[in-house]
């Protein structure tokens, strides 16, 4: 695991607290990584992969609001 650059956010869902961290790369020349984790779960992705997921999630939220006329 890389060194934490910044905690991007924390969110409690039910009884689990999720934390999103931006981490330094494992090796020189690689991208920063993003960890989404709880005490029992952890997923790691590159910063560009996280950006794609985040942007598509925002688009999906907007589309749902439009479809539901919210």
C-alpha positions in Angstrom: 0.0 0.0 0.0 1.2 3.5 -0.8 1.5 6.4 1.5 -1.7 8.4 2.0 -1.7 11.8 0.3 -5.2 12.8 1.4 -8.4 11.4 2.7 -10.9 12.3 0.1 -14.0 11.5 2.1 -15.8 9.4 4.7 -19.3 8.1 4.6 -21.3 5.9 7.0 -23.6 3.5 5.3 -25.7 1.5 7.8 -23.1 0.5 10.4 -20.0 0.6 8.1 -17.8 3.6 7.7 -16.3 3.9 4.2 -13.2 5.9 3.7 -11.8 7.1 0.3 -8.0 7.7 0.3 -5.7 9.1 -2.4 -2.3 7.3 -2.1 1.1 7.8 -3.6 2.0 5.3 -6.3 3.8 2.0 -5.4 6.6 2.7 -7.9 8.0 5.8 -9.6 6.3 6.6 -12.9 2.9 5.0 -11.9 -0.3 6.8 -11.2 -1.6 7.6 -7.7 -4.0 5.0 -6.4 -7.4 5.4 -4.7 -8.5 3.1 -1.9 -12.2 2.7 -0.9 -12.2 0.8 2.3 -14.0 -0.2 5.5 -12.7 -2.4 8.3 -13.7 -5.5 6.4 -13.5 -4.4 2.7 -11.0 -2.7 0.5 -10.8 -1.9 -3.2 -7.9 -0.3 -5.0 -7.8 1.4 -8.4 -5.7 3.9 -10.2 -6.7 7.6 -10.0 -7.8 7.6 -13.6 -10.0 4.6 -13.0 -11.5 6.3 -10.0 -12.2 9.4 -12.0 -14.1 7.4 -14.7 -16.2 5.7 -12.0 -16.9 9.0 -10.2 -17.9 10.8 -13.4 -20.2 8.0 -14.5 -21.8 7.9 -11.1 -22.5 11.6 -11.3 -24.0 11.2 -14.8 -26.2 8.3 -13.6 -27.4 10.4 -10.6 -28.3 13.2 -13.0 -30.0 10.9 -15.4 -32.1 9.3 -12.6 -33.2 12.7 -11.4 -34.2 13.6 -14.9 -36.1 10.3 -15.4 -37.9 10.7 -12.0 -38.5 14.4 -12.6 -36.8 15.3 -9.3 
